[in-house]
Amino acid sequence: MGKCLNRLNSFSLLGTIFSFGSYFVYKVKELIGFLYTGILFLTALMATYVIIAVKKELLEYK
């Protein structure tokens, strides 16, 4: 159940990021700004996922 909930949280976060990106594209009408924002948030999301995975691995080995 925990893995399913974590994946659901990740997908909802991703959906929120792209919703904000679409809103900014509508307001600013600048595709480059949207791509930059999307890449930035996806990088932050991946870094957070890696940090959580590493912490989980370290806790399992203790």
N, CA, C and O atoms as a GROMACS GRO file, in nm:
protein
  248
    1MET      N    1   0.082  -0.120   0.000
    1MET     CA    2   0.000   0.000   0.000
    1MET      C    3   0.086   0.125   0.000
    1MET      O    4   0.050   0.226  -0.062
    2GLY      N    5   0.200   0.120   0.069
    2GLY     CA    6   0.288   0.237   0.077
    2GLY      C    7   0.346   0.275  -0.058
    2GLY      O    8   0.354   0.394  -0.091
    3LYS      N    9   0.387   0.173  -0.136
    3LYS     CA   10   0.444   0.203  -0.268
    3LYS      C   11   0.340   0.265  -0.359
    3LYS      O   12   0.369   0.359  -0.434
    4CYS      N   13   0.217   0.213  -0.353
    4CYS     CA   14   0.109   0.266  -0.436
    4CYS      C   15   0.080   0.412  -0.399
    4CYS      O   16   0.059   0.495  -0.486
    5LEU      N   17   0.080   0.441  -0.269
    5LEU     CA   18   0.054   0.577  -0.223
    5LEU      C   19   0.166   0.671  -0.264
    5LEU      O   20   0.141   0.785  -0.303
    6ASN      N   21   0.292   0.624  -0.257
    6ASN     CA   22   0.405   0.707  -0.301
    6ASN      C   23   0.397   0.736  -0.450
    6ASN      O   24   0.424   0.848  -0.493
    7ARG      N   25   0.360   0.636  -0.529
    7ARG     CA   26   0.348   0.658  -0.673
    7ARG      C   27   0.234   0.754  -0.703
    7ARG      O   28   0.245   0.839  -0.791
    8LEU      N   29   0.123   0.741  -0.628
    8LEU     CA   30   0.010   0.832  -0.646
    8LEU      C   31   0.052   0.975  -0.614
    8LEU      O   32   0.015   1.069  -0.685
    9ASN      N   33   0.128   0.993  -0.506
    9ASN     CA   34   0.176   1.126  -0.470
    9ASN      C   35   0.269   1.180  -0.578
    9ASN      O   36   0.263   1.299  -0.611
   10SER      N   37   0.356   1.096  -0.634
   10SER     CA   38   0.447   1.140  -0.740
   10SER      C   39   0.370   1.182  -0.864
   10SER      O   40   0.401   1.285  -0.924
   11PHE      N   41   0.269   1.104  -0.902
   11PHE     CA   42   0.191   1.139  -1.020
   11PHE      C   43   0.110   1.266  -0.997
   11PHE      O   44   0.096   1.347  -1.089
   12SER      N   45   0.057   1.284  -0.876
   12SER     CA   46  -0.020   1.406  -0.851
   12SER      C   47   0.073   1.527  -0.850
   12SER      O   48   0.035   1.635  -0.897
   13LEU      N   49   0.195   1.511  -0.798
   13LEU     CA   50   0.292   1.620  -0.802
   13LEU      C   51   0.329   1.653  -0.945
   13LEU      O   52   0.339   1.770  -0.982
   14LEU      N   53   0.350   1.551  -1.026
   14LEU     CA   54   0.384   1.572  -1.166
   14LEU      C   55   0.269   1.642  -1.240
   14LEU      O   56   0.292   1.733  -1.319
   15GLY      N   57   0.146   1.599  -1.212
   15GLY     CA   58   0.030   1.664  -1.274
   15GLY      C   59   0.018   1.809  -1.233
   15GLY      O   60  -0.017   1.895  -1.314
   16THR      N   61   0.046   1.837  -1.106
   16THR     CA   62   0.041   1.975  -1.057
   16THR      C   63   0.145   2.060  -1.127
   16THR      O   64   0.118   2.174  -1.166
   17ILE      N   65   0.266   2.006  -1.143
   17ILE     CA   66   0.374   2.079  -1.210
   17ILE      C   67   0.334   2.113  -1.353
   17ILE      O   68   0.352   2.227  -1.397
   18PHE      N   69   0.281   2.015  -1.426
   18PHE     CA   70   0.244   2.042  -1.564
   18PHE      C   71   0.122   2.133  -1.574
   18PHE      O   72   0.108   2.207  -1.672
   19SER      N   73   0.033   2.129  -1.474
   19SER     CA   74  -0.080   2.222  -1.474
   19SER      C   75  -0.031   2.365  -1.458
   19SER      O   76  -0.076   2.455  -1.529
   20PHE      N   77   0.061   2.386  -1.364
   20PHE     CA   78   0.119   2.520  -1.348
   20PHE      C   79   0.194   2.562  -1.475
   20PHE      O   80   0.186   2.677  -1.516
   21GLY      N   81   0.264   2.467  -1.536
   21GLY     CA   82   0.336   2.498  -1.659
   21GLY      C   83   0.241   2.540  -1.770
   21GLY      O   84   0.269   2.634  -1.844
   22SER      N   85   0.128   2.470  -1.782
   22SER     CA   86   0.029   2.506  -1.884
   22SER      C   87  -0.030   2.643  -1.856
   22SER      O   88  -0.053   2.721  -1.948
   23TYR      N   89  -0.053   2.673  -1.729
   23TYR     CA   90  -0.106   2.804  -1.693
   23TYR      C   91  -0.008   2.915  -1.730
   23TYR      O   92  -0.047   3.018  -1.784
   24PHE      N   93   0.121   2.891  -1.701
   24PHE     CA   94   0.222   2.992  -1.735
   24PHE      C   95   0.234   3.010  -1.886
   24PHE      O   96   0.255   3.122  -1.934
   25VAL      N   97   0.220   2.900  -1.962
   25VAL     CA   98   0.224   2.912  -2.108
   25VAL      C   99   0.106   2.996  -2.155
   25VAL      O  100   0.120   3.079  -2.244
   26TYR      N  101  -0.010   2.973  -2.095
   26TYR     CA  102  -0.130   3.050  -2.134
   26TYR      C  103  -0.112   3.198  -2.102
   26TYR      O  104  -0.148   3.284  -2.182
   27LYS      N  105  -0.055   3.227  -1.985
   27LYS     CA  106  -0.039   3.366  -1.944
   27LYS      C  107   0.076   3.434  -2.017
   27LYS      O  108   0.062   3.548  -2.064
   28VAL      N  109   0.188   3.367  -2.028
   28VAL     CA  110   0.309   3.429  -2.082
   28VAL      C  111   0.320   3.406  -2.232
   28VAL      O  112   0.380   3.486  -2.304
   29LYS      N  113   0.263   3.296  -2.279
   29LYS     CA  114   0.273   3.256  -2.420
   29LYS      C  115   0.418   3.235  -2.463
   29LYS      O  116   0.459   3.274  -2.572
   30GLU      N  117   0.494   3.174  -2.373
   30GLU     CA  118   0.635   3.152  -2.402
   30GLU      C  119   0.668   3.006  -2.379
   30GLU      O  120   0.675   2.961  -2.264
   31LEU      N  121   0.689   2.932  -2.486
   31LEU     CA  122   0.714   2.788  -2.476
   31LEU      C  123   0.847   2.760  -2.408
   31LEU      O  124   0.860   2.662  -2.336
   32ILE      N  125   0.946   2.844  -2.432
   32ILE     CA  126   1.078   2.821  -2.373
   32ILE      C  127   1.070   2.830  -2.220
   32ILE      O  128   1.134   2.752  -2.150
   33GLY      N  129   0.994   2.925  -2.170
   33GLY     CA  130   0.976   2.936  -2.025
   33GLY      C  131   0.909   2.813  -1.967
   33GLY      O  132   0.945   2.768  -1.859
   34PHE      N  133   0.810   2.759  -2.039
   34PHE     CA  134   0.742   2.637  -1.995
   34PHE      C  135   0.838   2.520  -1.992
   34PHE      O  136   0.842   2.444  -1.895
   35LEU      N  137   0.917   2.504  -2.098
   35LEU     CA  138   1.012   2.394  -2.103
   35LEU      C  139   1.116   2.406  -1.992
   35LEU      O  140   1.152   2.307  -1.928
   36TYR      N  141   1.164   2.528  -1.968
   36TYR     CA  142   1.262   2.550  -1.863
   36TYR      C  143   1.202   2.516  -1.727
   36TYR      O  144   1.266   2.450  -1.645
   37THR      N  145   1.079   2.561  -1.702
   37THR     CA  146   1.012   2.532  -1.575
   37THR      C  147   0.990   2.383  -1.558
   37THR      O  148   1.013   2.328  -1.451
   38GLY      N  149   0.944   2.316  -1.665
   38GLY     CA  150   0.919   2.173  -1.658
   38GLY      C  151   1.046   2.093  -1.632
   38GLY      O  152   1.046   2.001  -1.551
   39ILE      N  153   1.154   2.128  -1.702
   39ILE     CA  154   1.281   2.058  -1.682
   39ILE      C  155   1.333   2.081  -1.540
   39ILE      O  156   1.385   1.989  -1.478
   40LEU      N  157   1.320   2.203  -1.490
   40LEU     CA  158   1.365   2.234  -1.355
   40LEU      C  159   1.289   2.153  -1.251
   40LEU      O  160   1.350   2.095  -1.161
   41PHE      N  161   1.157   2.148  -1.263
   41PHE     CA  162   1.077   2.074  -1.166
   41PHE      C  163   1.099   1.924  -1.178
   41PHE      O  164   1.103   1.854  -1.076
   42LEU      N  165   1.114   1.872  -1.299
   42LEU     CA  166   1.141   1.729  -1.315
   42LEU      C  167   1.276   1.692  -1.256
   42LEU      O  168   1.290   1.586  -1.195
   43THR      N  169   1.376   1.778  -1.272
   43THR     CA  170   1.507   1.754  -1.212
   43THR      C  171   1.496   1.751  -1.060
   43THR      O  172   1.555   1.665  -0.995
   44ALA      N  173   1.421   1.845  -1.004
   44ALA     CA  174   1.402   1.848  -0.859
   44ALA      C  175   1.327   1.724  -0.812
   44ALA      O  176   1.360   1.668  -0.707
   45LEU      N  177   1.227   1.680  -0.888
   45LEU     CA  178   1.152   1.560  -0.852
   45LEU      C  179   1.241   1.436  -0.855
   45LEU      O  180   1.233   1.353  -0.765
   46MET      N  181   1.324   1.424  -0.959
   46MET     CA  182   1.414   1.308  -0.968
   46MET      C  183   1.518   1.310  -0.856
   46MET      O  184   1.549   1.206  -0.798
   47ALA      N  185   1.571   1.428  -0.824
   47ALA     CA  186   1.670   1.438  -0.717
   47ALA      C  187   1.607   1.400  -0.583
   47ALA      O  188   1.669   1.331  -0.503
   48THR      N  189   1.484   1.444  -0.560
   48THR     CA  190   1.414   1.408  -0.437
   48THR      C  191   1.392   1.257  -0.430
   48THR      O  192   1.410   1.197  -0.324
   49TYR      N  193   1.352   1.196  -0.541
   49TYR     CA  194   1.329   1.053  -0.545
   49TYR      C  195   1.458   0.976  -0.516
   49TYR      O  196   1.457   0.878  -0.442
   50VAL      N  197   1.569   1.020  -0.574
   50VAL     CA  198   1.697   0.953  -0.552
   50VAL      C  199   1.738   0.965  -0.405
   50VAL      O  200   1.785   0.868  -0.346
   51ILE      N  201   1.721   1.082  -0.347
   51ILE     CA  202   1.756   1.102  -0.206
   51ILE      C  203   1.673   1.011  -0.117
   51ILE      O  204   1.726   0.949  -0.024
   52ILE      N  205   1.542   1.002  -0.144
   52ILE     CA  206   1.455   0.916  -0.064
   52ILE      C  207   1.495   0.770  -0.080
   52ILE      O  208   1.498   0.695   0.018
   53ALA      N  209   1.526   0.728  -0.203
   53ALA     CA  210   1.566   0.589  -0.227
   53ALA      C  211   1.696   0.556  -0.155
   53ALA      O  212   1.709   0.448  -0.097
   54VAL      N  213   1.792   0.647  -0.158
   54VAL     CA  214   1.921   0.624  -0.091
   54VAL      C  215   1.900   0.617   0.060
   54VAL      O  216   1.959   0.531   0.126
   55LYS      N  217   1.819   0.706   0.116
   55LYS     CA  218   1.793   0.702   0.260
   55LYS      C  219   1.724   0.572   0.299
   55LYS      O  220   1.755   0.515   0.404
   56LYS      N  221   1.631   0.526   0.215
   56LYS     CA  222   1.560   0.401   0.245
   56LYS      C  223   1.658   0.284   0.243
   56LYS      O  224   1.650   0.196   0.329
   57GLU      N  225   1.750   0.281   0.146
   57GLU     CA  226   1.850   0.175   0.139
   57GLU      C  227   1.941   0.177   0.261
   57GLU      O  228   1.974   0.073   0.317
   58LEU      N  229   1.983   0.297   0.302
   58LEU     CA  230   2.071   0.308   0.418
   58LEU      C  231   2.000   0.262   0.545
   58LEU      O  232   2.062   0.200   0.632
   59LEU      N  233   1.871   0.293   0.558
   59LEU     CA  234   1.797   0.251   0.676
   59LEU      C  235   1.776   0.101   0.679
   59LEU      O  236   1.773   0.041   0.787
   60GLU      N  237   1.761   0.038   0.562
   60GLU     CA  238   1.741  -0.107   0.557
   60GLU      C  239   1.868  -0.182   0.595
   60GLU      O  240   1.860  -0.291   0.652
   61TYR      N  241   1.985  -0.126   0.566
   61TYR     CA  242   2.111  -0.195   0.597
   61TYR      C  243   2.153  -0.179   0.742
   61TYR      O  244   2.242  -0.250   0.788
   62LYS      N  245   2.092  -0.087   0.815
   62LYS     CA  246   2.132  -0.067   0.955
   62LYS      C  247   2.078  -0.172   1.046
   62LYS      O  248   2.103  -0.168   1.166
   0.00000   0.00000   0.00000
